[in-house]
Amino acid sequence: MKIEAVKAINIEVSAKCNAACPFCSRRQKIRPYPGQLITLADFKLLPASLIARLRRLTFGGNFGDLCCNPDMVEIAAYIRQVNPDIILEGDTNGSHGDPGWWQALGASFHKGAMVFALDGLEDTHHLHRRRTDFHKIIRNIKAFIAGGGTAQWQFIVFKHNEHQLQAAEDLAREIGCRRFYAFASRDFNTDLQPPEILDFRIKRDVFSGRRKKLNSADRRAHCRPLADGTLYIAADGSVHPCCYAHLMHITAHNKKFDFIGPLVEAYQDRINFKTRPLADILQGSYFSEIFKHAGDNAYCQIKCNRYRKETRRQLVLRDRFFD
């Protein structure tokens, strides 16, 4: 993969998180992955010429939250300075930092959106988003919007909060969010039970079911990083074609993707942008080996078949856009 082909980056700027959600991937780690950060100095190791021509940059992540990175405001401002037209996106629990911090961050997110995770209202949100504060998140959303940012409200549905969907949607509109959308959790337990009123489908079942229906011509994975020019950069500095490659190395919870662990172990000292030029990483053996396996790998076929966008749309229970 050539660096000139990169059009979008998903970057985990923090491996730290202030929340303690029961089903988070942080609880599935089998390999050490402490609280690393990508600092502003680290970020500037990425070629400015690359940042200047990116279409989109997403602050996502497998294990951390962007609000736990003290350099986040400066990183976003730097990107916006280098590329005024870039679409900046992110997802966060929004329960760390003060309003001034969030207002300053909002100034860089007038193109794109920040997704705030609020799984209920005052009396239910904390049942899933543990160690977060509903009122603090609402306060921070308002500050983010006041700073010029575009905010969206994401609502994960359980039995205990499904009756609050309409009230949450109304509140999202009232405080200035541009979008409200909801989907069911990917996991449940005795405390966090599945919805009873809403008709929903389990994410893993939908993806697996779609793969089984594919004919032989369609079954080969349409590798998104290769086709669309996207990258994933983890907070430890390691560079991967997608977030799943990094996730499976740290958690190894899906045997369908078991080829990835040995590859990362073999090349991990050569795929870190903090110590090696990004262009060299993309042209190295790690990326070529993954692309060689991806087309026929069962996990890649589930996640990246040609119907992936249609499949994801089936999971959304409610999706509202506001003017």
Disulfide bonds with the S-S distance in Angstrom:
none
